[in-house]
């Protein structure tokens, strides 16, 4: 154990007002930008002319009905998919043609909608995988474990992993086999592995899907801490509208692969087109003055 302090519990996230945007948001540096992104699979148009920017230090949510293209957009950001047309930029650099591992090296980390852990490995080993691209020793120097500095380097990375384990409060399962854990704990382990990459931009694809109320509140608290205390820019796909409206700085809405709205949570929720497409309401229905009730699930 590293002895690093455990992040304090601050109570349910939903009890507090919507998280405030970064200071001087209008002047904030754009860390990621999509310009006219199109993604087609044969005759299926997954994304159509999607353009948006994400500011450094922002907690940015992508919402929309099932099949709207949310995960496709995240896959274009991470490099799993390459846009059919259009370009994506990270820290002002065109990364459209870069592979996922190159983007990870630049500072883009992610979790997956469906858990992608190594089930036969321990929690600690799964998280250490996230440090792989940071290792300087290779197959030539590795065998000289005690002489080449490989041992010192491994211990340094192990200390950082232990701090992440403390932060996410999974000390009690660090040596457990990942495949034997409950669903909620496996979600935390996958988040830990993404944090281990030391990303500047972290992509969270439905991080609270399948969780109970208590697990969702814990996960929301960790995400807010990552953004506010660790300074990570967060892009999140989430169906729980209470969480989205409570913790997001800005929200983008997709429908059938097209962007239909973008802005502050309350502003987006009041948009008649969003309410019709996403919440199943008619245009002439009166928009509420406040955000959606906490924990309202929208499929």
N, C-alpha and C positions, 0 to 999 in steps of 0.2 A: 504494500500500500504506500502511496506517495504522501499521504497525510494532507492532501489538498482539501480545503474546506468544501463541504457539500453545499450546493446552492440552496438558499433558504426557501421554505415554502411560504408563499405570500398570500395563500388563500385562493379560492376559485377565481379564475380569470374573468368569468362572466359577471362577477360582482362589481367589476371596475368599469369605467367608461372606455370607449374606444381608444386604443393606443394612439398616441399623438404621432404625427409624421416627424421625420428628422428635421432638425433645425435648418432654416433656409432651404427648404425643399426645392423651391423654384430654381435655386442656384446650385443644387447638388449635382455632382458628377454623374453622368449616365454610365453605368457599369455594363449594361447589356442593351442591345438594340436589334430589333427585327425589322427588316425593310421589305415589304411586299412579298412575304413568305407564302409560297404555294406548295402544297404537298399532295401528290396524286399517286394512287395505287391502281394502275390500269384506268378504268373509267370512274373510279371513286375519288372524289375531291375531298380529302381529309381536312385541308386548310386552303383557304382562298384569300389571297391578298391581305394577309395579316401583318400589320405594322404596329409596333409599340416600343417603348423604352422603359428600362428599370433603373431607378436612381440608386446610387451607392448608399447602403445603410437602410434600405427600404424593406418593408415586409409587404410583398406584392402577391395577391391571390388571383388565381385564374379559376373562374367558375363557369357553369353552364350545364345543360341537361346531359344525360348519358349520350355518348356518341357525338358530342359537340366539337371534339378535336383537342381537348385539354391535354391529354397524355401525348398526343402527336406533337403538340407544340413544345412540351417539355423534352420530348425525344429530339426535336430539332435543336433545342438549346444545348443539350448534353452531347449531341453528336451521334446518337444512336440512329437517327434518320438524317438524311441530307435533303434539304428542300429541293423540290423539282425546279422551282424558280425563286428568285429573291435571295437575300443575303442576311447573315446574322453576324453581329459584331460583339466582341467581348473586350472591355477596356480599350475601345477604339480600334481594335484589331479585327480584321476580317477572318473569322474562324469557320466559314461555311464549309470548306473542304477538309477541315481537320477531323481526325479520328477521336473517339471518346477518350482514349488514354492521353492524347495530346491536350485535350481540353481540361482533363483532370489535373495535368501538370501545370496548366495555366491558372487553376484555381476554381474549377467548377466541380462540385460534388453533388450526389443525388441519392435519394432512396427510391424504391420501386413500389408500384401499386400492389403487385404480388411479391411477397417476400422473396428475396434473392440471397438468403444466407447459405453458408456451407453447413448443412445440417449435421454432418459427422464431426465437425470441428468444435472446439470449445469457444465460449464467448470471447475470451481473451484473444485467441488466434484469429477469429473472425474480424475483430477490430484491428488487430495488427496488420491484416491484409490491406486495410486502408492506408497504411503508412508505406506501402511497397514503393510507390513512385518517389518517395523522399529518401530512400536508402541510397547511399553512395557506394557501398561495397558491392562487389559483383561476384560472379562464379570463379574469378581468378583469385581475388583477395579473401573471399569467404572461407575457404579451407584453412587459411592461416588465421584462425579465429582469435587467438590470443595475441598475435603479433601485428596484425594488419589494422587494428582498430575496430574490427567488426564487432567485437564484444562490447566495447565502449559505446559504439553507435546503437547497438540493439538495446542496451540498458537505457540510453537516452530516450529512444522511442517508446520503450516500455513505461517509463515514468509519465510520458505525456498520455499514453493510453490509460494508465491508472487514474489520471486526473479526469479524463472523460468518463470513466466508469464511476468515479465518485460523483461527478456532476449529474449523471443520469440515474444515480442511486441503484446500480445493479451490482454492487460489490458482492452480494450474497450468491450470485450465479456466475461469477467471472470464470470459474473452472468447470461449469456445467456444459454438457454438450448442447449446442444451440438447438438441435432438432427436438430436444425433450422439453423445451420451455413452453410456457403459455403463449398465446398469440400476442398479448399485450407486451410481454417482456421481449419477444422476438422483434417487435416493432421498435422497441428502444435500442436493441442491439444493432439493428440496421441503421438507425439514426446515429448511433455511436460510431459505426464504421464510416459513415459519410462525414462526420465531424473530424475523424482521424485524418482525413485528407488535407485538413487545414484549408478549406475552401474559402474564397472570398464571396462566392455565390453558391448557395445550397438550394437544391431543387427537391421539394418534398411532395411526392405524388400520393395523395390521400393518406397522410400520416396517421389519421385517427379512424380510418375505416375499420369497422368490426369491433370497436372498443366500447366498453361500458362508460357510464358518466364519469366515474372517478378517474379512469384511465385517460379519458379525453381531457379532463381538467389538468392532469399531470403533464400530458404531452403538450397542451397549449402553453403551459407555464415554461416548459423547457424551450419551446420555439421562441417565445418572447424573450427569454434570457439569452438565447443564441443571438438574437437580433440586437438587443439593447446592451448586453454586457460583453458579449464576444465580438460585437461589431460585424456580424455576418449579414450579408444581404440575402433575404429569404424569398424564394418563389414557391408558393404553396397551392396545390390543388386540393380542394376540400368541399364536401357536400353539406357539412353542418353549417347552416347559415348563421347560427349564433356565434360560433367560433370565428367565422370569416368576418362578420361585422364588428366583433369585439376587438380583434387583434390586428387587422390589416390596416396599412396606411392607404393603399390604393387597391382597386379591384378591376379586373378586366373580365368581360363576359363574352363567351363564344356561343354561337348557335349555328349548327350545321357547317362548322369550319370557318365561319365568318365572325369578325369582331363586331359586336352590336353596341357595346358601351365600355367606357373606361373612365375611372375617376375615384373620388372618395367614396367609401362604403355607403353612406347615407344617400349621397347623390345618385349612385348607381341603383340602389334599391328603389328609389323613387321614380326611376326611368320607366315610363309606361311599356316600352318595348321589352324591357327586361322582365317586368312583372308578368307580361303576357307569355313570353317565351320560356321563362325559367320557373316562375311561381304559378303559372296556369291561371292568371287573372286577366280580366278584360281591360282594355285601355281606359274605359270610362270609370273604372273603380277607383275610389279615392286612395291615394298613397298614404301610408301611415307616417306620422311625424317622427317616430322613433325607429330604431333598427328592429330587425326581426327578432322574435322571442328567442332566448338562448336555447340551443340544442334542437332547433327545428330541423329535422332531416329532410333534405330534398333529393330525390333520386334523379 
